[in-house]
């Protein structure tokens, strides 16, 4: 990636043109597999409470793994500070109950664990690394209330070194979400909402990039 500087002095990341798959031309997961195999990073989205979406995620992971691709799975459902708790469980040093408690799953994410359990069980069984992607929730909440400038020096060490606040399409889409909540004083608070969401998204991207850089021999599936 290349880093450019805007006239305002804000670091902006410029990337090669995105590569896309045309969904209307794909008949099945099997037909899509050759395309997926050609990329180091594959994101599989979800509505968090939809079990069918998680089963689709699991199918993608299985297909790539069974094709002999070395991969890790990054999950936004876990915060970076709990990676050790994840590693302890995946390696068998702790049991599931200890894992859920040590990772603060129910406090930090809260959605029914049975939605994700089949995926995590498969990763554990097949010894596929599970990587936490998300920033500490207390930091993102603080930014949403007071902005990035309110973070302490210690908290600033946990945020990505570059964040892009200049993407007009991103801002336009995000404002629709913000506007949907019918917030009062929208023009006063949208900037904070934008800062918090950029921090959230850039942290997940940076976490995934860092893992790929450490392990150049493997691909990554991102669940978000």
N, C-alpha and C positions, 0 to 999 in steps of 0.2 A: 504494500500500500504506500501511497505517496501522501505526504503532508504538505498542504499549502497554507499560506497565511492570508487571511482577509485583511482589508485595510483597517478593520477594527481590532486586529491582533488576536482574533479567535482562531485556534487551530481547526482546520477543516480537512477531512479525509476525502481524497478523490480516489475512486476505484475504477477498474475497467468496467465496460458496459456489462450489465447484468445478463446472465444466461437464464432463459426461462423454458419451461415445459408448457406446451399448449394442452390443457386438460381435455378439450373436446376431441383430441386425436389419440388419446390413450384409452384403450379398451379395458385394461386390467392391470393389477400390480405386477404381474409377470411381464407384461408388455413394457411397463415403466422401468423395470429393474435394470436393463442395460444402461439407461440414462442415469439412474441413480448411482450405478457403479462407477460412472465416469467423474464423479464429484467427491471431493474430500468432505464436504459439509452438506448434510441433508437435514432440513428442518421439517418436522411433521407437526402441524398445528392441532389445536384442540379447543373445544369448549369444555371447560374444566369438569363439568358435572355429567358429561356424556360418555357413558361406558363404551359405546361403539367407537368413539374417536380413539380411545385408549387401546382398544383391540386392533384398530388400524395401525396405530403406532407400533404395537408389538409385532404385527405382521411385517412391517417394513424392516424393523430391527432383525427379525428372524431371517428374512430373505437375504439381507446383506451378510449376516453372519454365516449363514449356510452356504453362501457363495464364496466363502473363504476370505472375506474382507476383514482385516483387523480394524476394530472400531472401538470407540468409547461412546457413551451416551451422556449428554449434558442435559440436566433438568433444572428449569427455573424454579421448581417447587422447593429446592433446598438452597439455603444461604451459604455463602462462602465459608463463613466461620465454623460451619458444622461438617466440613469435609472429613475431618478425622473420625467423627462418629459414623459417617458413611463407610469409610475405609475399614473401620473396625468390624462393621456388620458384614460387608462384602467378603472380607477375608475369613469370617467365621469366629472372630474373637468375641463377638457379642451376639445375643439372640435378637429376634425381631422386636420384642417388647423393649429391650434395652436400647435398641436402635431408634425406635420411634420416640422414646423419651430423650435420648442424648441428642438427637437431631432437632428436637423441639418441633416435630412435624405438625402436631395439632395446634400448637400456638402460632407457628409461623406461616403455615399454609392453610390447614383446617379442612380441606375437602376430604371426603370419605377416603380413607387409605385403600380400601378395596378397589377403588378405581385404578390405582397405580400398582397395587401389589403384584398382579401377574407380570408386569413389565420388570419390576425389581427382582422378583423371584427368578425370572429367566436370566437376567443379567448376572445374578449371584451364581446360579447353577452353571452358566457357561463361562464364568470368570471374565465377564465384560466389564471394564471399569465404568463406574457411575460418577459423574463429575457435577458438583454443585456449581450453579451459575450466578446466583442472585446476590445482590448487596444486602447488608443487614437492614432489616425493616425499619429500625429506629432511625437510621440515617436518611432513608428515602422519605419517611414521614416528616422528619425535621426540615428537609428541603422543601417539601410540599407546604409546610407552614411558614417557613422563614427564608427560604432560598439557600443557594449554595454558599453565599457569603457568611451564613450563620454557623457553618461547620467549624469545629475545632481543628487545630493542626493535626491531631491524631486521626480524626475522622476523614480529613482530606487525603490522608495517606491511603485510604481504602477506596477512593474513587478513581475512575480511569484517567490516564494522563491526558487524553484528548477526548473532547465531546463536541459533536456537531449540532449547533443550534440554528443552522442556516437553511435546513431543508424545508422549503415552502410547502411541498406536498405533504410531508409529515405533519407540519404545523396545521395545515388545513384539515387533514383527517382527524388529528387529535382534538381540534377545536369542536368538531362535530360531537365527539364523545363528551367533551367538557360541557358543551351547550345542552346536550341531552339531559344532563343532571339539573338543568334549570337553576344554575347557581346565580346568586345575586352578586353584583359588582364584578361581572365577568372580566371586564377589561383590566381590573385591578388584580385579579387572582389567576388569570390564565397563564401569565408569565411564570408563576410559581408551579402551576400544574405542569407546564411545559418542562421546566427545569427538573422536576421530580421524575417525569416520564422518560426524558432523555437520559438521566442518570440511571434509571432502571434498565433501559434498553442497552445503553452503551456498556454497562457493567456486564451484562450477559454476553455481549459480543466480545468484550475484552477478555472475559474469563475463558470463553471458547477458543479465542485466538491464542491465548497463553498456553492452553493445554495442547493445541495443535503444534505449537512451536516446540514444546518440550518433547513431543512424540511425533516426529515427522513421518514415521512409518505407519501411522494409523489414521483412519477417517473418523468422522464424528456425526452422530445423529443428535439433533437438538430437539427437545420437547418443550414447547412453549405455547 
